[in-house]
Amino acid sequence: MELIIFLVIGALAGFAAGLFGVGGGTIIVPLLFIVFTQMGYDADAIMHLALGTSLATIIVTSISSLMAHNKKGGVIWPVFKNLAPGMALGCFLGAGIAGQISGLYLQIVVGVFLLWVAYKMFFAGKKQAMNNANSASSGANYCNTTLPSKPKQLAAGGVIGIASAIFGIGGGSLTVPYLTRYNVVMQKAVGTSAACGLPIAVAGALGFMLFGMQKQVDVPNTIGFVHIYAFLGISIMSFFTAKLGAKVAHILSPQLLKKCFAVLLTVVGFYFLYKGLV
């Protein structure tokens, strides 16, 4: 029964990974939190397990998603090369920081963060929205934007990496808004975010394993803060459904995709605030 549950979570997470470029973390973390709670695991370790396992599964979903986006020319590789080193280092360090925060506070922090990102996505300036729409309709690429210098992109990657570990996500919740802020077309922002999810997930998963082993978590079938059965079940299904999500992402309009992304973050954000405060 547990494997079936993890397969269902994987199907939903994979589709979200391809559709929104978020690595599926915004789906995996709350669902794993619910499942692990029902399994009766240590309450203070549940959130950490959800975060660590989420990042581990994103290794697989990001590979599938970035392959699908890359086939459609949706990945801006020069930007990826600038962001990836900082993201990997930041995510590893972020795993250590998350390990020092209580599960209750992690829920509240994640909830507030996701609501903030949703707000930024919902109420992005009209000028930015028009620029994205014009770029998409004209077939313009990211070179028509004014991205920051390489050092600034590296630093931004570090911040995104730290946040990704604390929130258990592939970085899409920050990478997508970061790129669209500089007028990168939404589809290319999603595709590049999917690629960035790989170094974030690898470094984050290793960090949660290492720091979790130091905490000596008393939960069966785990390595540190990563649940092995959940990782396997979610990864198997999400690898296939991520491709479907990526195809749908390139069918929808940039603004519709952005609104759907914001709605998803809003729902998940309120969920964590409710669980953390009630």
C-alpha positions as CSV (number, residue, x, y, z in Angstrom):
1,M,0.0,0.0,0.0
2,E,2.9,2.4,0.8
3,L,4.4,1.8,-2.6
4,I,1.1,2.6,-4.3
5,I,0.9,5.9,-2.4
6,F,4.4,6.8,-3.3
7,L,3.7,6.0,-7.0
8,V,0.7,8.3,-7.0
9,I,2.7,11.1,-5.4
10,G,5.3,10.5,-8.0
11,A,2.8,10.8,-10.9
12,L,1.6,14.2,-9.6
13,A,5.1,15.5,-8.8
14,G,6.5,14.5,-12.2
15,F,3.7,16.3,-14.0
16,A,4.2,19.4,-11.9
17,A,8.0,19.2,-12.5
18,G,7.5,19.3,-16.3
19,L,4.7,21.8,-16.3
20,F,6.1,24.4,-13.8
21,G,9.8,23.7,-13.8
22,V,9.7,23.3,-10.0
23,G,11.1,19.8,-9.7
24,G,7.8,18.7,-8.1
25,G,8.9,19.7,-4.6
26,T,5.8,21.8,-4.0
27,I,3.8,18.7,-4.5
28,I,6.1,16.1,-2.9
29,V,6.8,18.0,0.4
30,P,3.2,18.5,1.5
31,L,2.1,15.0,0.4
32,L,5.0,13.3,2.1
33,F,4.4,15.3,5.2
34,I,0.8,13.9,5.3
35,V,1.9,10.3,4.6
36,F,4.8,10.4,7.1
37,T,2.5,11.8,9.7
38,Q,0.0,9.0,9.2
39,M,2.8,6.5,9.5
40,G,3.5,7.8,13.0
41,Y,7.1,8.9,12.5
42,D,8.8,11.2,14.9
43,A,7.0,14.5,14.7
44,D,10.2,16.6,14.8
45,A,11.8,14.6,12.0
46,I,8.8,14.4,9.6
47,M,9.4,17.8,7.9
48,H,13.1,17.1,7.5
49,L,12.3,13.7,6.0
50,A,9.9,15.3,3.6
51,L,12.4,17.9,2.5
52,G,15.3,15.5,2.1
53,T,13.3,12.9,0.3
54,S,11.8,15.6,-2.0
55,L,15.3,16.8,-3.0
56,A,16.4,13.2,-3.7
57,T,13.5,12.5,-6.0
58,I,14.1,15.8,-7.8
59,I,17.3,14.3,-9.1
60,V,15.2,12.0,-11.3
61,T,12.4,14.4,-12.2
62,S,14.8,17.1,-13.1
63,I,16.6,14.8,-15.6
64,S,13.4,13.8,-17.3
65,S,12.1,17.4,-17.3
66,L,15.2,19.0,-18.6
67,M,15.5,16.5,-21.4
68,A,12.0,17.2,-22.5
69,H,12.5,21.0,-22.3
70,N,15.9,20.8,-24.0
71,K,14.4,19.1,-27.0
72,K,12.1,22.1,-27.5
73,G,15.0,24.6,-27.0
74,G,13.7,25.7,-23.7
75,V,17.0,25.5,-21.7
76,I,19.3,28.5,-21.7
77,W,22.6,26.7,-21.1
78,P,24.9,29.7,-20.6
79,V,22.6,30.9,-17.8
80,F,22.6,27.4,-16.3
81,K,26.4,27.3,-16.2
82,N,26.4,30.6,-14.3
83,L,23.8,29.6,-11.8
84,A,24.6,25.9,-11.2
85,P,27.9,26.2,-9.1
86,G,26.3,28.6,-6.6
87,M,23.2,26.5,-6.4
88,A,25.0,23.3,-5.6
89,L,27.1,24.8,-2.9
90,G,24.3,26.8,-1.4
91,C,21.9,23.8,-1.3
92,F,24.5,21.6,0.5
93,L,25.0,24.3,3.1
94,G,21.2,24.9,3.3
95,A,20.7,21.3,4.2
96,G,22.9,21.8,7.3
97,I,20.9,24.9,8.2
98,A,17.6,23.1,7.8
99,G,18.8,20.4,10.1
100,Q,19.2,22.9,12.9
101,I,15.6,24.2,12.5
102,S,12.7,22.5,14.3
103,G,10.0,20.8,12.1
104,L,7.3,23.3,13.3
105,Y,9.3,26.3,12.3
106,L,10.2,24.7,9.0
107,Q,6.5,24.4,8.2
108,I,5.8,28.0,8.9
109,V,8.9,29.2,7.0
110,V,8.0,27.1,3.9
111,G,4.4,28.4,4.0
112,V,5.3,32.0,4.2
113,F,7.9,31.7,1.4
114,L,5.5,30.0,-1.0
115,L,2.9,32.6,-0.4
116,W,5.4,35.4,-1.1
117,V,6.5,33.8,-4.4
118,A,2.9,33.3,-5.4
119,Y,2.1,37.0,-4.7
120,K,5.1,38.1,-6.8
121,M,3.9,35.9,-9.6
122,F,0.3,37.1,-9.4
123,F,1.0,40.8,-9.3
124,A,4.1,41.1,-11.6
125,G,4.1,44.5,-13.3
126,K,2.1,44.9,-16.4
127,K,5.2,46.1,-18.2
128,Q,7.0,42.8,-17.5
129,A,4.0,40.8,-18.6
130,M,3.8,42.7,-21.8
131,N,7.5,42.2,-22.5
132,N,7.2,38.5,-21.9
133,A,4.2,38.2,-24.1
134,N,5.8,40.2,-26.9
135,S,9.0,38.1,-26.7
136,A,7.0,34.9,-26.9
137,S,4.9,36.0,-29.8
138,S,7.9,37.2,-31.8
139,G,10.0,34.2,-31.1
140,A,12.7,36.3,-29.4
141,N,15.3,34.5,-27.2
142,Y,16.9,35.4,-23.9
143,C,19.6,37.4,-25.5
144,N,17.2,40.3,-25.8
145,T,17.0,40.5,-22.0
146,T,19.4,42.2,-19.6
147,L,20.5,39.5,-17.3
148,P,22.9,40.4,-14.4
149,S,26.7,39.8,-14.7
150,K,28.2,36.3,-14.1
151,P,29.3,37.0,-10.5
152,K,25.8,38.2,-9.7
153,Q,24.2,35.2,-11.3
154,L,26.6,33.0,-9.3
155,A,25.6,34.7,-6.1
156,A,21.9,34.5,-6.9
157,G,22.4,30.8,-7.5
158,G,23.9,30.5,-4.0
159,V,20.9,32.1,-2.4
160,I,18.5,30.0,-4.5
161,G,20.4,26.9,-3.4
162,I,20.2,27.6,0.3
163,A,16.5,28.4,0.0
164,S,15.9,25.2,-2.0
165,A,17.3,23.0,0.7
166,I,15.3,24.7,3.4
167,F,12.1,24.4,1.3
168,G,12.8,21.0,-0.2
169,I,12.3,22.2,-3.8
170,G,14.2,22.1,-7.0
171,G,14.7,25.9,-7.0
172,G,11.9,26.6,-9.5
173,S,10.0,28.7,-7.0
174,L,12.9,31.2,-7.1
175,T,14.6,30.5,-10.4
176,V,11.5,31.0,-12.5
177,P,10.7,34.4,-10.9
178,Y,14.4,35.4,-11.0
179,L,14.6,34.8,-14.7
180,T,11.2,36.3,-15.6
181,R,12.1,39.4,-13.7
182,Y,14.7,40.0,-16.4
183,N,12.2,39.4,-19.1
184,V,13.2,35.9,-20.0
185,V,10.2,34.2,-21.8
186,M,8.2,32.0,-19.3
187,Q,8.8,28.8,-21.3
188,K,12.6,29.3,-21.3
189,A,12.5,30.3,-17.6
190,V,10.7,27.0,-16.8
191,G,13.1,25.0,-19.0
192,T,16.2,26.6,-17.5
193,S,14.8,26.1,-14.0
194,A,14.2,22.4,-14.7
195,A,17.9,22.1,-15.6
196,C,19.0,24.0,-12.5
197,G,17.0,21.5,-10.4
198,L,19.6,18.8,-11.0
199,P,22.7,20.3,-9.2
200,I,20.4,21.6,-6.5
201,A,18.8,18.1,-5.9
202,V,22.1,16.2,-5.9
203,A,23.8,18.6,-3.5
204,G,20.7,18.9,-1.3
205,A,20.1,15.1,-1.1
206,L,23.7,14.5,-0.1
207,G,23.5,17.2,2.5
208,F,20.3,15.8,4.1
209,M,21.7,12.3,4.1
210,L,24.9,13.5,5.8
211,F,23.4,15.8,8.4
212,G,20.5,13.4,9.0
213,M,22.9,10.6,9.8
214,Q,24.6,12.9,12.4
215,K,21.2,13.4,14.0
216,Q,20.7,9.6,14.1
217,V,17.1,9.6,12.9
218,D,15.2,6.7,14.3
219,V,13.0,6.0,11.3
220,P,13.0,2.7,9.3
221,N,14.1,2.5,5.6
222,T,16.0,5.9,5.7
223,I,19.5,7.2,5.1
224,G,19.7,10.3,7.2
225,F,16.7,12.5,6.2
226,V,16.0,10.5,3.0
227,H,13.3,7.8,2.9
228,I,14.5,5.1,0.5
229,Y,11.1,3.5,-0.4
230,A,9.5,6.9,-0.9
231,F,12.5,7.9,-3.1
232,L,12.2,4.8,-5.3
233,G,8.4,4.9,-5.7
234,I,8.2,8.6,-6.5
235,S,11.2,8.6,-8.8
236,I,9.9,5.7,-10.9
237,M,6.6,7.3,-11.7
238,S,7.7,10.9,-11.9
239,F,10.3,10.2,-14.5
240,F,7.6,9.4,-17.0
241,T,4.9,12.0,-16.1
242,A,7.5,14.9,-16.1
243,K,7.7,14.5,-19.9
244,L,3.9,14.9,-20.2
245,G,4.0,18.1,-18.0
246,A,6.8,19.6,-20.2
247,K,4.7,19.0,-23.3
248,V,1.7,20.8,-21.8
249,A,3.9,23.7,-20.7
250,H,4.8,24.4,-24.3
251,I,1.2,24.4,-25.3
252,L,-0.1,26.9,-22.7
253,S,0.5,30.7,-23.0
254,P,3.2,32.2,-20.8
255,Q,0.7,34.3,-18.7
256,L,-1.6,31.3,-18.2
257,L,1.3,29.2,-17.1
258,K,2.4,31.9,-14.7
259,K,-1.1,32.1,-13.1
260,C,-1.3,28.3,-12.8
261,F,2.1,28.3,-11.1
262,A,1.0,31.0,-8.6
263,V,-2.2,29.2,-7.8
264,L,-0.3,26.0,-7.0
265,L,2.1,27.9,-4.7
266,T,-0.8,29.7,-2.9
267,V,-2.6,26.5,-2.1
268,V,0.5,24.8,-0.7
269,G,1.6,27.9,1.2
270,F,-1.7,28.2,3.1
271,Y,-1.6,24.4,3.8
272,F,1.8,24.7,5.6
273,L,0.8,27.8,7.5
274,Y,-2.4,26.0,8.7
275,K,-0.4,23.0,9.8
276,G,2.3,25.1,11.5
277,L,0.0,27.5,13.3
278,V,-3.0,25.4,14.3
